[in-house]
Amino acid sequence: MTQGAGQGPDVRTATLRDFRVPAYVHEAGPVQGDPAGVAAPGAPVEVAGVPDEGYTPTQRDLPIINRGDTVQVEVQPMPEPPQAPTDEHGPLFVVGDVHGYLDELLAALHEQNLIDGDGDWSAGNARLWFLGDFTDRGPDGIGVIDLVMRLSAQAAAAGGYCKALMGNHELLLLGAKRFGDTPVNSGAGTATFQAAWLLNGGQKTDMERLEDHHLQWMARLDAIESEDGHLLMHSDTTAYLDYGDSIEAVNDTVRETLTRNDADECWDLFRKFTKRFAFRDESGPGAVRELLDMYGGHRIVHGHSPIPYLLGDVGSEDDSDGGGPVIEGPHIYAGGLAIAMDGGVTMAGKLLVCQLPLDN
């Protein structure tokens, strides 16, 4: 999840009011109006030169025929042919936003018997999808990426797979690494990826450990996919419709945008994937159906917006004493058409790993 998303349901009309960052913020630190440096989620934050309207801070395959009446042929036993790969799929699991919380991820995967005590794949032909946002806010984003990459190889060798989607924080980290302090047109004054990354939980240790293979892996992630009738995406937004009329087209457009390496184009992509709350409120079911009609499926599964926000139970990262929101599992809403998977691990919530399908 990223600070600065619009509070109301998003629409496809291009707008730059859903995300605002201060001009030329180069170092992490307190924001004006928030001297402690940790704003309470849901509370407005005043940034010099930027209005607080719509600003939503969130912290933290020949038989042999024996013709006896003609020629007798001695038949030697044939070795068993190698086992062909099976087309049968195992159970389907999804993982919500991780945000650098490696220990919590390992515990959640082990609880679902997807990995063993050593952190290695133990689920055979099971399928596992991560919904994006691996870094920022938490202590070990690079460790999370390394784990997902390793599990992907191990799962493939076992007949299953482990795959991942592009989250807005992958776009943010890629932008911060590629463009740094290069000014971009944010629509709310001059902004930079570096400033936005720092403002939204960027960890300097992640940046220091970031290597080329991490960058290549992130840049090749799909933005949207379909599994067993579930439309998987990171953000609860209709902005995906701006990038293509099929799943393949959306993913190709996103990758091509990143390949062109244009700071303003990448910023616009990041900004749109930061939108949220499209499936909430009375217009939510209609927004979900618009995406399902275009890309197929019967239900959307997403991350990005923490469940406490969708429920209106706004907590903070300081709610670790039991006073914060209690998240036990995914949130099914929008008339049963959407499943939210971000349990709010960054705000004393829960890192969710669950098997699909889910009953209403």
Secondary structure by P-SEA (a helix, b strand, c coil): ccccccccccccccccccccccccccccccccccccccccccbbbbccccccccbbbbccccccccccccccccccccccccccccccccbbbbbcccccaaaaaaaaaaaacccccccccccccbbbbbccccccccccaaaaaaaaaaaaaaaaaaccbbbbbbcaaaaaaaaaacccccccccccccccaaaaaaaacccaaaaaaccaaaaaaaaaccccccccccccccccccccccccccaaaaaaaaaaaaaaccaaaaaaaaaaaaccccccccaaaaaaaaaaaaccccbbbbcccccccccccccccccccccccccccccccccccccccccccccccccccccccccc
